[in-house]
Every structure is written in C-alpha cells, then in structure tokens.
Amino acid sequence: MCGRILPAMKKQEPQPYAHTMALAAKDWTALHLAGGLSFLTPIVLYLVAFFMRRSGYAIPESRYDTPVMHWVMYILFAIGTVVFFFSDGMADFIQRRAFRTGQGAANPARGYLIYTIGTGCLLDLITISAFIGFLICGNLIWLGLFVLLQCGLQIKYLPTQKRLERLLAREG
C-alpha cells in the first residue's frame, strides 16, 4: 500500500429522491422537447416579426396614435412585465398543482412535464404580448427586448435533473 491508509468505506445512504434517477429516457426526451419548444417560441415570433417588417409590414401612425391604442399597448406592456417580475411566484403555483397527489410526487415525470409546459406557456405570455404590440405599432425593438428578457428567464426553467430534485425536495 506504499504507506497510504485507505479511508474507511462510508456506508452509502440512500438519496432522498433516488427515484428521480429512474426516469425513463423517453420521459427526459419529452421534457427536453417541451422545454426546447417553449424556448424557441420567442425566437420564432421575433423571426416572424422581422420578416414581416422586411416584407413591408407597417402600421399607419393614425391607426396607432390614438388614446385607446396607447392604453392597449400599456396593458400589453404590463402583462409582459408582470409575468417577468412575478414568474417565480407563478411558477410555484404551477408546481403546487403539477405535483399535487396527496402523498408526494407519485409520478415525477408526469408532474415535471406538466410543470415544464405550464411555466413555458406562462413565460410565452411575455413575448406573445410583445408580438401583439408589434402588430399594433410595428415596434420591432420592443419585441426584441421582450424576447431577450424571456430567453434569459427561460433558461432558469429548462428541465434538468437538478431542478427536478429541488422541486421534489420543496414539495416533500
């Protein structure tokens, strides 16, 4: 042994959420697909708006520059910012509903898929509200800003093993 003392073998304690390691590959494929599609939604909407603008899409200022349309734009802006700033609380609400079984998470893959789709749809409201705003006033910069905000926030909610374990630990 060349003078080295081997450390005593520690007894392996069971991991509290070891059953999450047993998610089937098809479950992770579905989770990654749902997360990826939700991540691509703002990018696709921006590209649609970009090509619309490039093809000559323009709003006559007389249609946009009315008090009613300004209020509509304020409401759309508010929807996007509220979702952005309060996404954690809204995601917690979705988590409580997705993993609710009465006795903990009986099927973590199903709960996590519902959670991933729910938070993805919630975050898509950021870009959808900005896209509607683009259709009203043609402001591509506003849409681009909201796309960047959503993509930055969306990274936090992409499905990973570590996030699933944290969600289950909070639920338990």
C-alpha positions as CSV (number, residue, x, y, z in Angstrom):
1,M,0.0,0.0,0.0
2,C,3.1,2.2,-0.1
3,G,2.3,3.8,3.3
4,R,-1.1,5.2,2.3
5,I,-4.0,4.5,4.5
6,L,-7.2,3.9,2.6
7,P,-10.1,5.9,4.0
8,A,-12.8,3.8,5.7
9,M,-15.6,3.0,3.3
10,K,-18.6,5.1,4.2
11,K,-21.9,3.5,4.2
12,Q,-23.9,4.7,1.2
13,E,-27.0,6.4,2.5
14,P,-30.0,6.3,0.2
15,Q,-30.6,9.6,-1.6
16,P,-33.9,11.1,-0.7
17,Y,-35.1,11.4,-4.3
18,A,-33.3,8.5,-5.9
19,H,-36.5,7.6,-7.8
20,T,-35.9,10.6,-10.0
21,M,-32.8,9.0,-11.3
22,A,-35.0,6.3,-12.7
23,L,-36.9,8.5,-15.1
24,A,-37.0,6.7,-18.4
25,A,-35.1,8.2,-21.3
26,K,-38.4,8.8,-23.1
27,D,-39.6,10.9,-20.2
28,W,-36.4,13.1,-20.4
29,T,-36.8,13.3,-24.2
30,A,-40.4,14.6,-23.7
31,L,-39.2,17.0,-21.0
32,H,-36.4,18.4,-23.2
33,L,-38.7,18.7,-26.2
34,A,-41.3,20.6,-24.2
35,G,-38.6,22.9,-22.7
36,G,-36.9,23.4,-26.1
37,L,-40.1,24.3,-27.9
38,S,-41.0,26.8,-25.2
39,F,-37.5,28.3,-25.5
40,L,-37.9,28.5,-29.3
41,T,-41.3,30.3,-29.2
42,P,-40.0,33.8,-28.6
43,I,-37.3,33.4,-31.2
44,V,-39.8,32.2,-33.8
45,L,-42.1,35.1,-33.0
46,Y,-39.2,37.5,-33.4
47,L,-38.2,36.0,-36.8
48,V,-41.8,36.2,-38.0
49,A,-42.0,39.9,-37.0
50,F,-38.6,40.5,-38.6
51,F,-39.6,39.0,-41.9
52,M,-43.0,40.8,-41.7
53,R,-41.2,44.1,-41.3
54,R,-38.7,43.3,-44.0
55,S,-41.6,42.5,-46.4
56,G,-43.1,45.9,-45.8
57,Y,-45.4,45.5,-42.8
58,A,-46.1,48.9,-41.4
59,I,-48.9,50.4,-39.4
60,P,-50.3,53.8,-40.4
61,E,-49.5,56.1,-37.5
62,S,-53.1,57.4,-37.5
63,R,-54.3,54.0,-36.5
64,Y,-51.8,53.5,-33.7
65,D,-51.6,57.0,-32.3
66,T,-55.0,57.1,-30.6
67,P,-55.7,57.0,-26.8
68,V,-57.4,53.6,-27.0
69,M,-54.4,52.0,-28.7
70,H,-52.0,53.6,-26.2
71,W,-54.0,52.0,-23.4
72,V,-53.9,48.7,-25.2
73,M,-50.1,49.0,-25.5
74,Y,-49.8,49.9,-21.8
75,I,-51.8,46.8,-20.9
76,L,-49.7,44.5,-23.1
77,F,-46.6,46.0,-21.7
78,A,-47.9,45.4,-18.2
79,I,-48.8,41.8,-18.9
80,G,-45.2,41.1,-20.1
81,T,-43.6,42.9,-17.2
82,V,-45.8,41.3,-14.6
83,V,-45.1,37.8,-15.9
84,F,-41.4,38.7,-15.9
85,F,-41.2,40.1,-12.4
86,F,-43.5,37.6,-10.7
87,S,-42.6,34.5,-12.7
88,D,-41.2,32.7,-9.6
89,G,-44.4,33.0,-7.7
90,M,-46.5,32.0,-10.7
91,A,-44.1,29.0,-11.3
92,D,-44.5,28.0,-7.6
93,F,-48.3,28.0,-8.1
94,I,-47.9,25.7,-11.2
95,Q,-45.5,23.5,-9.2
96,R,-48.0,23.0,-6.4
97,R,-50.7,22.0,-8.9
98,A,-48.5,19.8,-11.1
99,F,-47.0,17.7,-8.2
100,R,-50.2,17.6,-6.1
101,T,-51.1,13.9,-5.4
102,G,-51.8,14.0,-1.7
103,Q,-48.8,11.8,-0.8
104,G,-46.0,13.5,-2.6
105,A,-45.0,13.0,-6.2
106,A,-46.2,9.6,-7.3
107,N,-45.2,10.2,-10.9
108,P,-42.4,12.8,-11.0
109,A,-42.1,12.6,-14.8
110,R,-45.7,13.5,-15.4
111,G,-45.6,16.2,-12.8
112,Y,-42.4,17.7,-14.2
113,L,-43.8,17.6,-17.7
114,I,-46.9,19.5,-16.6
115,Y,-44.7,21.9,-14.7
116,T,-42.4,22.4,-17.7
117,I,-45.3,23.0,-20.2
118,G,-47.1,25.3,-17.7
119,T,-44.1,27.5,-16.9
120,G,-43.2,27.6,-20.6
121,C,-46.7,28.8,-21.5
122,L,-46.6,31.3,-18.7
123,L,-43.3,32.7,-19.9
124,D,-44.5,32.7,-23.5
125,L,-47.0,35.4,-22.4
126,I,-44.1,37.8,-22.3
127,T,-43.3,37.5,-26.0
128,I,-46.9,37.0,-27.1
129,S,-47.9,40.3,-25.5
130,A,-45.0,42.0,-27.2
131,F,-45.8,40.3,-30.5
132,I,-49.4,41.6,-30.3
133,G,-47.9,45.0,-29.5
134,F,-45.7,44.7,-32.6
135,L,-48.8,44.0,-34.7
136,I,-50.4,47.2,-33.3
137,C,-47.5,49.6,-33.6
138,G,-44.8,47.8,-35.6
139,N,-42.1,48.4,-32.9
140,L,-39.6,45.6,-33.5
141,I,-37.2,46.9,-30.8
142,W,-39.8,46.4,-28.1
143,L,-40.4,42.9,-29.3
144,G,-36.7,42.2,-29.3
145,L,-36.3,43.4,-25.8
146,F,-39.1,41.2,-24.5
147,V,-37.6,38.2,-26.5
148,L,-34.3,38.8,-24.7
149,L,-36.0,39.0,-21.3
150,Q,-37.9,35.8,-21.9
151,C,-35.0,33.8,-23.2
152,G,-32.8,34.9,-20.3
153,L,-35.6,33.9,-17.8
154,Q,-36.5,30.7,-19.7
155,I,-33.0,29.3,-19.1
156,K,-33.9,29.1,-15.4
157,Y,-36.9,26.8,-16.1
158,L,-35.4,24.4,-18.7
159,P,-35.8,20.9,-17.4
160,T,-32.8,19.4,-15.6
161,Q,-32.3,16.6,-13.2
162,K,-31.1,19.0,-10.5
163,R,-34.1,21.2,-10.9
164,L,-36.4,18.2,-10.6
165,E,-34.7,17.2,-7.4
166,R,-35.1,20.7,-6.0
167,L,-38.8,20.8,-6.9
168,L,-39.4,17.4,-5.3
169,A,-37.5,18.4,-2.2
170,R,-39.6,21.6,-1.8
171,E,-42.8,19.5,-2.4
172,G,-41.9,16.9,0.2
